[in-house]
Amino acid sequence: MVLVMVVSMGLNYYLYHQNKGFKMSIGSDYLVTVRQTLFELNTPIDFWIEELNKDNSDVLLERYKGELETLADDFSDINGKIGMIGDQLRTLSDLYSELENTMRETDDKENISEIREEIVKYQHFIVEILKDMENKLEEDKLLWYQELSNPDSETTNKVWDEFKTFEKLQSGS
């Protein structure tokens, strides 16, 4: 009987550490996704406007948009409230496409300026949310898992509230 209890306790201890390692691995993935996104969004919009004025610059922009789409997919794999960051990254990618088409087809300076301002708004919104998240959660991979996997955590609720505020500002309400 004692042997069964010792084996059971040993197995429980082993499974506890396996589960904790699994959660930390997922938390690490979340942290990497946030940091990669911050890195990608560090490129100023004016760089892309200058690049689009050059020949064959569309390849660079297509790679950049592809990276944004990949990161958007990574965010969509996280719970729904955090997943909306992926939707915002897709919108940002679409805005870059719109900018590219406008510059190639019409070169309408006023329209280009409006698209540029929209891109800046989306970039600023996403970067501020992610920097705040990174500062709050720091390097604790288990905390990253707990906060981003839980739809009712303080972090996910704050991100959702900030998104709703941004959405209202975008719609003019």
Secondary structure as UniProt FT lines:
FT   HELIX           2..40
FT   TURN            41..42
FT   HELIX           45..52
FT   TURN            55..57
FT   HELIX           58..76
FT   HELIX           80..105
FT   HELIX           109..137
FT   TURN            138..139
FT   HELIX           141..149
FT   TURN            151..152
FT   HELIX           154..171
//
